[in-house]
Amino acid sequence: MITLKIGQKVPLNIERMGINGEGIASISGRLVFVPYALPGETILAEITENARNFSRAKVVTINKKSKFRVKPEDSVYADLSSSHIMHLAYPQQLEFKKDLMRQALEKYKPTGWKNYELRDTLGMENPRHYRNKLQYQIRRLNDGTVIAGLYRENSHHLVNLERCVVQEEMTQTIVNQVCRLIEKYKLPVDDERKTRGIRTVMVRRSQKTGQVQMIFVSSTRVVLDGQVWPEPYADQEITKREKMGFVKFDKILSELTEEFKDIVTVAVNYHPKKTSEIYGDRTQILFNEKDTITEGVLDYEFELSPRAFYQLNPTQANVLYAEAVKALHPRKTDTVVDAYCGVGTIGFAVADKVKSVHGMDVTPEAIVDARANAKRLGFKNCHYETGRAEKIIPNWYKTGQRPTALLVDPPRTGLDSALLETITKFQPEKMVYVSCNVSTLAKDLIVLSQFYNVDYIQSVDMFPHTARTEAVVKMTKRDKPIRLERKFNKRK
């Protein structure tokens, strides 16, 4: 195999795209991954990394451009992640995302994968400003300027985002004003070394109502109307130096809520630990016309508390959930398990079409929201519990309940191994898997395809201009399981 040196410049013919959106070339059998290169392009590349079986490189010049290459509308997109594909025309992005699923299936080879029906990716009519939530880190530069943005890939360099083509415009306007107000009132900003203060700002805007909620994450205590939060413990003494670093919220809160009338909730999250986790354990609402915002999907509305999870792209969430309902093919006799239910959104979409919905989630706040939403919507057949599906489902079976349908919408890590084992043990008649990671989906299908036929896979573009896609998988129980070796390895 050819030896390549770091810094060496080599001509490459890009053959295809990889799962992270990078171009892939081959030199004497050695794969070279090149971010921002497209199939069919001839480039001069510089080697940046060598691993045992592959190399990475960066584009130096493009000698022959792909006819599908476009000029990125966002000038900083390449600074944030090598998996962004804004340089690829949108129709071809949709084709690529369908191919992502094919690549994952080919790699992991679940039973019958060659015969799976892979449907064309459902895209957006206008794939701009679709993210209704931002979560930006805050930094103060040496000259006193305060910026907000995201970290450059694999670094601690914060990229200032005053404009972002995929971000909902009002959320961007609000966070820009937050930076100006932090400067104006000289509020402390956490710098990861000595200074403690505001670390992160979250802004989310409802597409349905326009209502806005915010969370300020602070590594030090905050003061509002003379009250310190969180209050120190009885035996805890606060030093004079710590008091000087308190974030005084009165003026910034007053100006923000006066300027932006759609802000209905402002909360602060106390996170003094130096960890990579964005949020700490304690959250307090500082301002509330109401504790939640009202969002809508399909033909119903629901409430979201500040920490509750919901899809970042409400427009495509309608498409995704409509596809999930279609794949489930609900019947009035169905008892549906909604694992990873969150605030209940997918379950509500089928609640009026089935006998009952039983949801669970490990996040207590999500279950509080799910129960409140079910009550508000009048769904008396929806029941929610805090906990893990792999523990709750067996308990239901012990009481004589027999779910006929299963909905799963797991995180990017895929299904927990214990839940996989539970599914294969009890085997509901039909199953719909909503996936946000084609690789973990394909891995899970290795097990699930032994017990279920994969009727089709429908990709949905939830994140235009990135190499990520979501998919809805329709599955029906096999007449007889295929008994292969079953291993339920715990995911790290």
C-alpha positions in Angstrom: 0.0 0.0 0.0 1.3 3.5 -0.9 2.8 5.6 1.8 1.6 9.2 2.2 3.2 11.9 4.2 1.6 14.6 6.2 1.7 17.8 4.2 2.2 15.9 0.9 0.1 17.3 -2.0 -1.6 14.6 -4.2 -4.0 14.7 -7.1 -7.3 12.9 -6.4 -10.3 11.8 -8.3 -13.3 11.9 -5.9 -15.4 8.7 -6.4 -18.2 9.0 -3.9 -19.4 10.6 -0.6 -18.9 9.0 2.8 -21.4 8.9 5.7 -20.1 12.2 7.1 -20.5 14.1 3.8 -16.8 14.0 2.9 -15.5 13.1 -0.6 -13.7 9.7 -0.9 -10.9 9.0 -3.2 -8.5 6.0 -3.6 -4.7 5.9 -4.2 -3.4 2.4 -4.8 -6.1 0.9 -2.7 -5.7 3.4 0.2 -8.8 5.5 1.0 -8.5 9.2 1.3 -11.3 11.2 3.0 -11.6 14.8 1.8 -14.2 17.2 3.4 -16.0 19.5 1.0 -15.0 17.5 -2.1 -17.8 16.1 -4.3 -18.0 12.9 -6.5 -16.7 13.5 -10.0 -14.3 16.2 -9.0 -10.6 16.2 -9.7 -8.7 18.0 -7.0 -5.3 18.7 -5.6 -5.3 17.8 -1.9 -3.0 18.0 1.0 -2.6 15.1 3.4 -3.5 16.1 7.0 -3.7 12.8 8.8 -2.7 9.2 8.4 -4.4 6.2 10.0 -3.6 2.5 9.6 -6.0 2.0 6.6 -6.9 5.4 5.4 -5.8 9.1 5.2 -7.5 12.4 5.5 -6.8 15.4 3.4 -8.0 18.9 2.7 -8.8 20.6 -0.7 -6.0 22.8 -2.0 -7.5 23.4 -5.5 -10.4 22.0 -7.5 -9.3 21.4 -11.0 -12.6 20.0 -12.2 -15.8 21.0 -10.4 -18.9 18.9 -10.0 -21.9 20.3 -11.9 -23.8 20.0 -8.6 -21.3 22.2 -6.6 -22.9 25.5 -5.4 -21.6 28.4 -3.5 -22.5 28.1 0.2 -24.8 30.8 1.3 -23.3 30.8 4.8 -19.7 31.9 4.8 -18.8 30.3 8.2 -20.4 26.9 7.6 -17.0 25.2 6.9 -15.6 26.4 10.2 -18.2 24.5 12.2 -18.2 21.0 10.9 -16.7 18.9 8.1 -20.0 17.1 7.8 -21.8 20.1 6.4 -22.8 19.8 2.8 -24.0 23.3 1.9 -21.7 23.2 -1.1 -23.9 20.4 -2.7 -27.1 21.4 -4.6 -30.2 20.6 -2.5 -31.8 17.9 -4.8 -28.5 16.0 -4.7 -28.3 16.4 -0.9 -31.6 14.4 -0.8 -30.2 11.7 -3.1 -27.1 11.5 -0.9 -29.2 11.0 2.2 -31.0 8.1 0.7 -27.6 6.7 -0.2 -26.5 7.1 3.4 -29.1 4.5 4.4 -28.0 2.2 1.7 -24.3 2.5 2.8 -25.3 1.7 6.4 -27.3 -1.3 5.4 -24.5 -2.6 3.2 -22.0 -2.2 6.1 -24.1 -4.0 8.7 -26.1 -6.4 6.5 -29.3 -7.0 8.5 -31.4 -9.9 7.3 -32.8 -9.3 3.8 -31.2 -5.8 3.5 -30.8 -6.0 -0.3 -34.5 -6.2 -0.7 -35.5 -3.4 1.6 -37.6 -0.7 -0.1 -35.6 2.6 0.3 -37.9 5.5 -0.5 -36.8 8.9 -1.8 -35.9 11.4 0.9 -38.7 13.9 1.7 -37.1 17.3 1.6 -38.1 20.9 2.4 -39.6 23.4 -0.1 -37.4 26.1 1.4 -34.4 24.6 3.3 -33.4 27.8 5.1 -33.9 29.2 8.6 -35.5 25.9 9.7 -33.9 25.5 13.2 -36.3 27.0 15.8 -33.9 26.5 18.7 -30.3 27.7 19.2 -27.9 26.9 22.0 -24.9 29.1 21.7 -21.8 29.4 23.9 -21.0 32.9 25.2 -17.5 34.4 25.3 -15.9 37.8 26.1 -13.0 38.7 23.9 -9.9 40.6 25.1 -11.3 43.9 23.8 -14.5 43.4 25.8 -16.7 42.4 22.9 -19.1 39.6 23.7 -19.8 36.9 21.1 -22.1 33.9 20.8 -21.7 30.9 18.6 -20.6 27.3 18.3 -17.2 25.6 18.6 -15.1 24.9 15.6 -14.9 21.2 15.0 -12.5 19.4 17.4 -11.4 22.6 19.1 -12.2 25.2 21.8 -12.2 28.0 19.3 -15.7 29.7 19.3 -17.0 30.7 15.9 -19.0 34.0 16.2 -22.4 33.5 14.7 -24.2 36.8 14.1 -26.1 35.3 11.2 -26.8 31.6 10.2 -28.7 30.5 7.2 -30.2 27.5 8.9 -31.2 29.3 12.1 -34.7 30.8 12.7 -34.2 34.5 12.3 -35.9 35.8 15.4 -33.9 33.5 17.7 -30.7 34.8 16.0 -31.8 38.4 16.5 -32.5 37.8 20.2 -29.1 36.2 20.9 -27.3 39.0 19.1 -29.1 41.5 21.4 -28.2 39.3 24.5 -24.5 39.8 23.6 -24.9 43.6 23.3 -26.7 43.7 26.7 -24.1 41.6 28.4 -21.5 44.1 27.1 -23.6 47.1 28.1 -24.1 45.9 31.7 -20.7 44.3 32.0 -22.2 41.0 33.2 -19.6 38.2 34.0 -19.0 35.6 31.3 -17.4 32.2 31.9 -14.1 31.8 30.2 -13.4 28.2 31.2 -10.3 29.3 33.2 -10.7 32.0 35.9 -13.8 34.0 35.3 -17.2 32.5 36.1 -20.5 33.7 34.8 -22.8 33.2 31.8 -21.8 30.2 29.8 -24.6 29.4 27.4 -27.8 30.9 26.1 -30.7 28.8 24.7 -33.5 30.5 22.7 -36.4 28.5 21.2 -39.3 30.0 19.2 -42.6 28.2 18.6 -43.4 28.0 14.9 -47.1 27.7 15.7 -47.5 30.7 18.0 -44.3 32.7 17.8 -43.8 32.4 21.6 -40.2 32.5 22.8 -38.5 30.8 25.7 -34.9 31.3 26.9 -32.4 29.7 29.3 -29.3 31.3 30.5 -26.7 28.8 31.8 -24.5 30.3 34.5 -21.5 29.0 36.4 -22.2 31.4 39.2 -25.2 32.5 41.2 -27.6 35.1 39.8 -29.4 38.0 41.5 -32.9 39.2 40.6 -34.9 41.8 42.7 -32.2 41.5 45.4 -32.7 37.7 45.7 -29.8 35.3 45.2 -30.4 32.1 43.4 -29.7 29.4 44.1 -29.7 30.2 47.8 -26.6 29.0 49.7 -27.0 26.1 52.1 -27.3 27.1 55.8 -23.7 26.2 56.6 -22.3 27.7 53.3 -20.5 31.0 53.4 -20.3 33.1 50.3 -17.1 35.0 49.9 -16.9 38.7 48.9 -15.2 37.7 45.7 -18.0 35.3 44.8 -20.6 37.9 45.5 -18.8 40.3 43.1 -19.2 37.6 40.4 -22.9 37.2 40.7 -24.9 37.7 37.5 -27.3 40.6 38.1 -30.3 39.9 35.8 -32.6 42.8 36.5 -31.6 45.2 33.7 -30.9 42.7 31.0 -34.2 40.8 31.7 -36.2 44.1 31.7 -34.7 45.2 28.3 -35.1 41.8 26.6 -38.7 41.4 27.6 -39.5 45.0 26.7 -37.9 44.8 23.3 -39.1 41.2 22.4 -42.8 41.0 23.4 -43.0 37.3 22.3 -40.6 36.2 25.1 -42.9 34.4 27.6 -40.4 32.5 29.7 -36.8 33.2 30.8 -35.1 30.7 33.0 -31.6 30.3 34.5 -29.7 27.0 34.9 -27.0 26.8 37.6 -24.0 24.8 36.3 -20.9 25.5 38.4 -19.1 22.3 37.4 -16.4 22.4 34.7 -17.8 19.6 32.5 -18.7 19.2 28.9 -22.4 18.9 29.9 -24.4 21.9 28.8 -26.8 22.0 31.7 -26.6 21.6 35.5 -29.1 20.0 37.8 -31.0 23.1 38.9 -33.2 25.4 36.8 -35.2 28.4 38.0 -37.7 30.5 36.0 -36.9 34.2 36.4 -39.7 35.6 34.2 -42.9 33.9 33.0 -46.0 35.1 31.4 -46.4 31.3 31.1 -44.1 28.5 32.1 -44.3 26.9 28.6 -44.6 27.7 24.9 -47.3 26.3 22.8 -46.1 24.4 19.7 -48.1 22.6 17.1 -47.7 19.4 15.0 -50.1 17.9 12.5 -53.6 18.9 13.8 -53.0 19.4 17.5 -51.1 21.7 19.9 -48.9 20.9 22.9 -46.9 22.6 25.6 -43.1 22.7 25.9 -41.2 23.6 29.1 -37.7 25.2 28.6 -35.7 21.9 29.2 -38.1 19.6 27.2 -36.8 18.1 24.0 -38.6 18.7 20.7 -37.5 18.4 17.1 -35.4 21.4 15.9 -37.2 21.6 12.6 -41.0 21.9 13.2 -41.8 22.0 9.5 -40.2 18.6 8.9 -41.5 17.3 12.2 -44.9 17.4 10.6 -43.6 15.3 7.7 -41.8 12.9 10.0 -44.7 12.3 12.4 -47.2 12.0 9.5 -44.9 9.2 8.0 -44.7 7.5 11.4 -48.5 7.5 11.7 -48.8 6.1 8.2 -46.3 3.4 8.9 -48.0 2.3 12.1 -51.3 1.9 10.3 -53.2 2.5 13.5 -56.4 0.5 14.3 -59.0 1.2 17.0 -58.1 -2.1 18.7 -54.4 -1.2 19.0 -52.6 -0.8 22.3 -49.5 1.3 21.4 -46.2 1.5 23.4 -44.5 4.9 22.8 -40.9 4.3 24.0 -38.7 7.4 24.3 -42.0 9.3 24.3 -40.6 12.8 25.2 -43.5 15.2 25.7 -45.8 12.8 23.9 -45.8 14.2 20.3 -45.8 11.0 18.3 -48.2 9.2 20.6 -50.7 12.1 20.4 -50.7 11.8 16.6 -52.2 8.3 16.9 -54.2 8.7 20.2 -57.6 9.3 18.5 -57.1 6.3 16.2 -56.1 3.6 18.7 -57.4 2.0 21.9 -54.6 3.3 24.1 -51.1 4.8 24.2 -48.6 4.0 26.9 -45.5 6.1 26.9 -42.3 6.3 28.9 -39.2 8.4 29.1 -36.3 8.7 31.5 -36.6 12.5 31.7 -39.1 13.4 34.5 -39.8 16.8 33.1 -40.8 15.3 29.7 -43.3 13.0 31.5 -44.8 16.0 33.4 -45.2 17.8 30.0 -46.6 14.6 28.4 -49.3 14.1 31.1 -50.2 17.8 31.0 -50.5 17.8 27.2 -52.6 14.7 27.2 -55.0 16.2 29.7 -55.1 19.5 27.8 -55.9 17.6 24.5 -58.5 15.5 26.2 -56.7 12.2 25.5 -57.9 10.0 28.4 -56.4 6.9 26.7 -52.8 8.2 27.0 -50.8 7.1 30.0 -47.2 8.1 30.8 -44.5 6.8 33.2 -41.0 7.9 34.1 -38.5 5.2 33.5 -36.9 2.9 31.0 -39.0 0.9 28.5 -37.0 -2.3 29.1 -38.1 -2.3 32.7 -41.6 -0.9 32.3 -42.8 -3.1 29.4 -42.2 -6.5 31.2 -44.1 -5.2 34.2 -47.1 -4.4 31.9 -47.0 -7.9 30.5 -47.0 -9.3 34.1 -50.3 -7.5 34.7 -51.9 -9.0 31.6 -51.4 -6.1 29.1 -50.5 -7.1 25.5 -49.4 -4.1 23.4 -50.0 -4.7 19.7 -47.8 -1.9 18.4 -44.5 -0.3 19.3 -43.2 3.2 18.5 -39.5 3.9 19.2 -37.7 7.2 18.6 -34.3 6.7 20.3 -31.4 9.1 20.6 -28.5 8.8 18.2 -27.0 5.9 20.1 -29.9 3.8 19.0 -31.9 1.3 21.1 -30.6 0.2 24.4 -29.4 -3.4 24.4 -31.9 -4.3 27.2 -34.8 -2.8 25.2 -33.7 -4.7 22.1 -33.8 -7.9 24.1 -37.2 -7.0 25.6 -38.6 -6.3 22.1 -37.4 -9.7 20.8 -38.9 -11.4 23.8 -42.4 -9.9 23.6 -42.6 -9.1 19.9 -45.6 -6.8 19.4 -47.4 -7.4 16.0 -46.0 -4.2 14.4 -43.3 -1.7 15.0 -42.2 1.7 13.8 -38.7 2.8 14.3 -38.0 6.6 14.0 -34.2 6.9 13.6 -31.9 9.9 13.7 -28.7 7.9 13.0 -28.6 5.5 10.0 -25.6 3.6 11.5 -27.2 2.7 14.8 -30.5 1.9 12.9 -28.7 -0.5 10.7 -27.0 -2.1 13.7 -30.3 -2.5 15.5 -31.9 -4.0 12.4 -29.4 -6.9 12.6 -31.4 -8.1 15.6 -34.8 -6.8 14.8 -34.8 -8.2 11.2 -34.7 -11.7 12.7 -38.1 -11.1 14.2 -39.7 -8.5 11.9 -40.0 -7.9 8.2 -38.8 -4.5 7.1 -41.6 -3.3 4.9 -39.9 0.0 3.8 -37.6 2.8 5.0 -38.6 6.4 4.4 -35.9 9.0 4.8 -36.9 12.5 5.9 -34.6 15.5 5.7 -34.7 17.1 9.1 -31.4 18.8 8.8 -30.8 20.3 5.4 -27.1 21.1 4.5 -25.8 18.6 6.9 -24.9 14.9 6.5 -27.6 13.9 8.9 -31.0 12.4 8.1 -33.9 10.8 9.9 -35.8 7.8 8.8 -39.1 6.0 9.5 -39.0 2.2 9.3 -42.2 0.2 9.0 -41.9 -3.3 10.4 -44.3 -6.2 10.8 -43.8 -9.4 12.9 -42.5 -12.4 11.0 -44.6 -15.6 11.0 -41.6 -17.4 12.3 -38.4 -15.8 13.7 -35.1 -16.4 12.0 -32.9 -17.8 14.7 -29.4 -16.4 14.3 -26.8 -15.8 17.0 -28.2 -13.0 19.2 -25.8 -10.7 21.0 -27.1 -7.7 23.0 -23.9 -5.8 23.6 -24.4 -2.7 25.8 -23.7 0.5 24.0 -21.1 2.9 25.5 
